[in-house]
Amino acid sequence: MAQKKIYPFAAIVGQEKLKEGLILNVINPGLSGILIRGEKGTAKSTAVRAIANILPETEFVKDCPFHLFPEEDIKVCESCPKRECFEAIKSGRPESIMRKVRVVELPVGATEDRVVGTMDMEHALQKGEKRIEPGILAEAHRGILYVDEVNLLDDHVVDVLLDSAAMGVNTVEREGVSFSHPARFTLVGTMNPEEGELRPQLLDRFGLCVNISGISNVAQRVEIMKRRIDFDKDPDGFINKWSDESENIAKEILTAKELLEKVTYTDRELEEIAKYCVDLEVDGHRGDIIMLKAARTIAAMRGKSAIDTTDIEEASMLALPHRMRKLPLQEIRSDITELRKKVKSQKQDMVNA
């Protein structure tokens, strides 16, 4: 069966915030994912599949259902149904392969067992050994977990996804038997607000959020049509045409990954982040922490070794709008700095009155 051709990430017209949010999460999975809100036909799915396609190949244990590195925790392997793989890892000779990062899609109707995995209780009772049937979270380890129409999922399934995305671990508990395995992935949720909203508690758990809409610029819409027609006519030729730009984006991501841990900040930047959250009346402290992570990732993406005011401002546009309870999300525009000034002015008017 011929492999489906993926539209190049570099060829996507406009939607800069969408592309930036995806790149930031690939650079730093610790951002706890991104929620993309927008109507149908705005390149949400195209961008998610395309970002994975430009990333370089990485090493995996061959045929491993948990998608482990050859050096990862052997405790996971003790409960794996693939005993031959376990024996190879014990001997220090696991066979590995190089392949692209995968985009694992979670269907709307997925059950919790399908997502987290299940325990083979019959085997446990008969043999006294834990054995797990891996779920979608195991498939997504070290990849991208894509959840279309996340607002239509059962809330408890969304809770499980967000917990795993934040902790990097998935735990299966059945009949007093517990098993954990690595589940580090980039979580991408998309939704059409017209089909219903996420509960505020769940909305807050997504690290970043972008609101996108169809492009109104006529020239850009014409360019979208031209590129799509060219891609459909000759996918290989079109992909080759954009290969240099795609490689440049991939190199920038790898460079930013290496720089990320070296990016520094001072108490002054921490105070500025805290002031943003206080001024905009953001509930809790998750917004502050995600803003700091996002600002450091933005700085790394820009090749800087320390964050500054511009990084903080840009991080606020991605990390705060969906955490503001005082205004409906659809009313919040990209210029959050102006909104911050407006809220502060309203507070001062109340004091003066």
PyMOL commands that set and color helices and strands:
alter all, ss='L'
color gray80, all
select helices_A, chain A and resi 9-11+16-27+29-31+44-54+74-77+83-90+112-116+121-127+136-139+150-152+155-167+193-195+200-203+218-233+235-241+243-260+267-279+286-301+309-319+321-323+329-331+336-352
alter helices_A, ss='H'
color red, helices_A
select strands_A, chain A and resi 34-38+58-61+96-99+103-105+118-119+132-133+144-148+169-174+177-182+186-191+208-212
alter strands_A, ss='S'
color yellow, strands_A
deselect
rebuild
show_as cartoon
